[in-house]
Amino acid sequence: MQTYTPPLRDMKFVLTELHDFSRLTTLAAFSEVDADLAETVLEEGGKFTSEVLLPLNVSGDREGCRLENGVVTTPKGFREAYRQFCEGGWSALSAPPEFGGQGLPETIGMMLSEMICATNLSFGLYPGLTGGAMVALRKYGSEELKAQYLPKMISGEWSGSMCLTEAHCGTDLGLLRTKAVPQEDGTYRVSGAKIFISAGEHDLSENIIHLVLARLADAPAGIKGISLFLVPKYLPREDGTPGERNGVLCTGIEHKMGIKASATCQLAFDDAKGWLVGAPHKGMQAMFAMMNAERLGVGIQGLGIAEVSYQSAVAYAKERLQGRSLAGAKYPALPADPIVVHPDVRRMLMTMRVNAEGCRALGAWVAMTLDVAEHGADERQRRDAEDFVALMTPVVKALFTDLGFESANLAVQTYGGHGYIADHEVEQLVRDSRIAMIYEGTNGIQALDLVGRKLPPHMGRNLRGLFHPIAAFIAENKENPLLGEMVAGLERAFGALQLATGQVAERGMKDPEEAGAAATDYLRLIGLVSLAYLWARTVAVAVPKSFAAGPDQAFYSGKIASARFFYDRVLPESASLYLKIKAGKASMMALADDAF
Ligand SMILES: Cc1cc2nc3c(=O)[nH]c(=O)nc-3n(C[C@H](O)[C@H](O)[C@H](O)COP(=O)(O)OP(=O)(O)OC[C@H]3O[C@@H](n4cnc5c(N)ncnc54)[C@H](O)[C@@H]3O)c2cc1C
């Protein structure tokens, strides 16, 4: 059974004990926010997600979406849940107040997203896409477009979609064929066929605002000739209500492995009326604003899945009776011990546990820095924050979704055959989480983004926000008795990362295929070292608190146990990653294409 209790205690730890939430509340934009407010919001979010969304997760998977005459119907209960989501103000949580949002930090928004993704990944895609579309519109839309669309999108009355993919063009958007023709009134007519469009058509909101990549007639070939257009399903009337139907139709929905309650649509744009967002031919710049927000959001999907996988597996491992503990019966009154006693089951549970807790700590660090990048007091502070977020966006997307999928897989393994059959509901987690490693740019493409775009600029300036705090922490804590061997472990892994960074940069400059061959392992290495740093800091915070008797003692002891497991059982992978990176491209590229 999918089991989920919102991890509020850990969220509080991450926000206020590991990271410094009060740093955010000193920013003018968040002057009315404090840790108590954050806690209350998350508590309420936890109730909504576990009481409203979780009960619809399995039924939504089994029923799926239906398409009839261009109309998509979401599974039973989704409309009502979406209504409650909007009425509860959840769609407006971290949206800008000038357009009707509540203006809370993105950090809180991301923690809400984690709970949404843990309880109902399919549901989460609908508001998730709206959020991403709003980012592009806010940054690049004209004042008229913003005033007309943002308030309705923030309230959730209207939702958003992101239309990039075409049948022949996935990763390589330069191949895109959808066309836009300028009209005398300043609008455009957009025509073309898009596939795989999440939330492209559904019955949850009264209008759907598509952000569509298309090519103008005079556009240069390739990626530099793409523009971004806003194309509403219904053209808004003067009074802001949805009016005439625009020329966009859902011609099919995909039948897919997971997230079955999320409508993945084929859309035909036929002379649809649209408005340019940003400058002509500069659509990728605007789309990247949306994609970066979505990439972080997809990473959080991995985190949510890791948490629900862990909790579901723990619940089962405590009740399933099989075999006896190797150390002698631990529950002699029972016919067998619960499987939680077995080391191999512990290996799986601890791996899921550190995946979820580690990603939460790292995700919060990135989210808080994103808030500083948006609202920081001075330009230097904002620029430094932007550099760090730019570096970590592909890491969060790829590492978290890899670990989320690994956790879902381990949950099935913990259940044994009962995990593989549908009755226990955990196989859904594997199916649902698999897509997160693919969409928003596959994880391989994230790794190329990291080594190709994020490392090189300004002599590696983006790395500073990560490397400097790690180096300073190691220097300050070498003799710290609370951390024992941990600092040496961190230093070794960090050393491997520094060497790998030098090699990737040096070899990649001479031969881009060398950077490509190292990319996926390098992303994992930088991710593991980031997690190791946060685990060491976690121990520094938790050890003194673990001595005080009280209800939190078990929490802090648990944190220390997680950190030790990470250092003993996960971080050693950094050594093999380094060796793989060092080996270079030779054996990978040795065979001729036709030798496969
Ligand atoms: C359920 C679902 C929902 C989706 N939602 C949306 C959506 O809302 N909007 C939207 O526009 N799209 C959406 N997509 C599309 C998704 O983003 C693409 O599927 C994804 O970007 C990969 O493109 P592709 O499938 O064409 O694979 P391809 O681009 O054909 O890639 C195939 C393989 O080759 C690798 N590859 C390709 N090019 C390179 C390269 N240059 N270097 C190294 N490796 C490379 C890839 O990593 C991958 O492993 C969705 C897809 C699915 C399945």
PDBQT file of the ligand as one rigid body, heavy atoms in Angstrom, charges set to zero:
ROOT
HETATM    1  C1  LIG A 601       4.896  11.529 -20.668  1.00  0.00    +0.000 C 
HETATM    2  C2  LIG A 601       5.644  12.597 -21.403  1.00  0.00    +0.000 A 
HETATM    3  C3  LIG A 601       5.360  13.930 -21.157  1.00  0.00    +0.000 A 
HETATM    4  C4  LIG A 601       6.014  14.923 -21.864  1.00  0.00    +0.000 A 
HETATM    5  N1  LIG A 601       5.658  16.236 -21.695  1.00  0.00    +0.000 NA
HETATM    6  C5  LIG A 601       6.131  17.171 -22.563  1.00  0.00    +0.000 A 
HETATM    7  C6  LIG A 601       5.602  18.499 -22.569  1.00  0.00    +0.000 A 
HETATM    8  O1  LIG A 601       4.768  18.869 -21.741  1.00  0.00    +0.000 OA
HETATM    9  N2  LIG A 601       6.053  19.370 -23.522  1.00  0.00    +0.000 N 
HETATM   10  C7  LIG A 601       6.968  19.013 -24.452  1.00  0.00    +0.000 A 
HETATM   11  O2  LIG A 601       7.302  19.826 -25.292  1.00  0.00    +0.000 OA
HETATM   12  N3  LIG A 601       7.516  17.766 -24.453  1.00  0.00    +0.000 NA
HETATM   13  C8  LIG A 601       7.112  16.840 -23.537  1.00  0.00    +0.000 A 
HETATM   14  N4  LIG A 601       7.625  15.573 -23.559  1.00  0.00    +0.000 N 
HETATM   15  C9  LIG A 601       8.711  15.256 -24.482  1.00  0.00    +0.000 C 
HETATM   16  C10 LIG A 601      10.049  15.033 -23.765  1.00  0.00    +0.000 C 
HETATM   17  O3  LIG A 601      10.543  16.230 -23.253  1.00  0.00    +0.000 OA
HETATM   18  C11 LIG A 601      10.991  14.341 -24.773  1.00  0.00    +0.000 C 
HETATM   19  O4  LIG A 601      10.509  13.013 -24.923  1.00  0.00    +0.000 OA
HETATM   20  C12 LIG A 601      12.429  14.349 -24.326  1.00  0.00    +0.000 C 
HETATM   21  O5  LIG A 601      12.936  15.655 -24.305  1.00  0.00    +0.000 OA
HETATM   22  C13 LIG A 601      13.322  13.496 -25.222  1.00  0.00    +0.000 C 
HETATM   23  O6  LIG A 601      13.046  13.676 -26.593  1.00  0.00    +0.000 OA
HETATM   24  P1  LIG A 601      12.744  12.414 -27.501  1.00  0.00    +0.000 P 
HETATM   25  O7  LIG A 601      11.755  11.572 -26.818  1.00  0.00    +0.000 OA
HETATM   26  O8  LIG A 601      12.438  12.858 -28.869  1.00  0.00    +0.000 OA
HETATM   27  O9  LIG A 601      14.122  11.609 -27.507  1.00  0.00    +0.000 OA
HETATM   28  P2  LIG A 601      15.342  11.873 -28.499  1.00  0.00    +0.000 P 
HETATM   29  O10 LIG A 601      15.668  13.304 -28.542  1.00  0.00    +0.000 OA
HETATM   30  O11 LIG A 601      15.092  11.166 -29.762  1.00  0.00    +0.000 OA
HETATM   31  O12 LIG A 601      16.519  11.125 -27.700  1.00  0.00    +0.000 OA
HETATM   32  C14 LIG A 601      16.684   9.713 -27.712  1.00  0.00    +0.000 C 
HETATM   33  C15 LIG A 601      17.955   9.366 -26.914  1.00  0.00    +0.000 C 
HETATM   34  O13 LIG A 601      19.099   9.981 -27.519  1.00  0.00    +0.000 OA
HETATM   35  C16 LIG A 601      19.764  10.808 -26.596  1.00  0.00    +0.000 C 
HETATM   36  N5  LIG A 601      20.232  12.011 -27.300  1.00  0.00    +0.000 N 
HETATM   37  C17 LIG A 601      19.543  12.776 -28.174  1.00  0.00    +0.000 A 
HETATM   38  N6  LIG A 601      20.304  13.787 -28.588  1.00  0.00    +0.000 NA
HETATM   39  C18 LIG A 601      21.483  13.680 -27.971  1.00  0.00    +0.000 A 
HETATM   40  C19 LIG A 601      22.684  14.446 -27.973  1.00  0.00    +0.000 A 
HETATM   41  N7  LIG A 601      22.814  15.562 -28.698  1.00  0.00    +0.000 N 
HETATM   42  N8  LIG A 601      23.699  14.039 -27.194  1.00  0.00    +0.000 NA
HETATM   43  C20 LIG A 601      23.580  12.938 -26.424  1.00  0.00    +0.000 A 
HETATM   44  N9  LIG A 601      22.466  12.183 -26.376  1.00  0.00    +0.000 NA
HETATM   45  C21 LIG A 601      21.439  12.550 -27.133  1.00  0.00    +0.000 A 
HETATM   46  C22 LIG A 601      18.732  11.142 -25.530  1.00  0.00    +0.000 C 
HETATM   47  O14 LIG A 601      19.339  11.449 -24.274  1.00  0.00    +0.000 OA
HETATM   48  C23 LIG A 601      17.914   9.864 -25.477  1.00  0.00    +0.000 C 
HETATM   49  O15 LIG A 601      18.536   8.939 -24.641  1.00  0.00    +0.000 OA
HETATM   50  C24 LIG A 601       7.011  14.565 -22.815  1.00  0.00    +0.000 A 
HETATM   51  C25 LIG A 601       7.320  13.225 -23.034  1.00  0.00    +0.000 A 
HETATM   52  C26 LIG A 601       6.632  12.245 -22.372  1.00  0.00    +0.000 A 
HETATM   53  C27 LIG A 601       6.945  10.806 -22.687  1.00  0.00    +0.000 C 
ENDROOT
TORSDOF 0
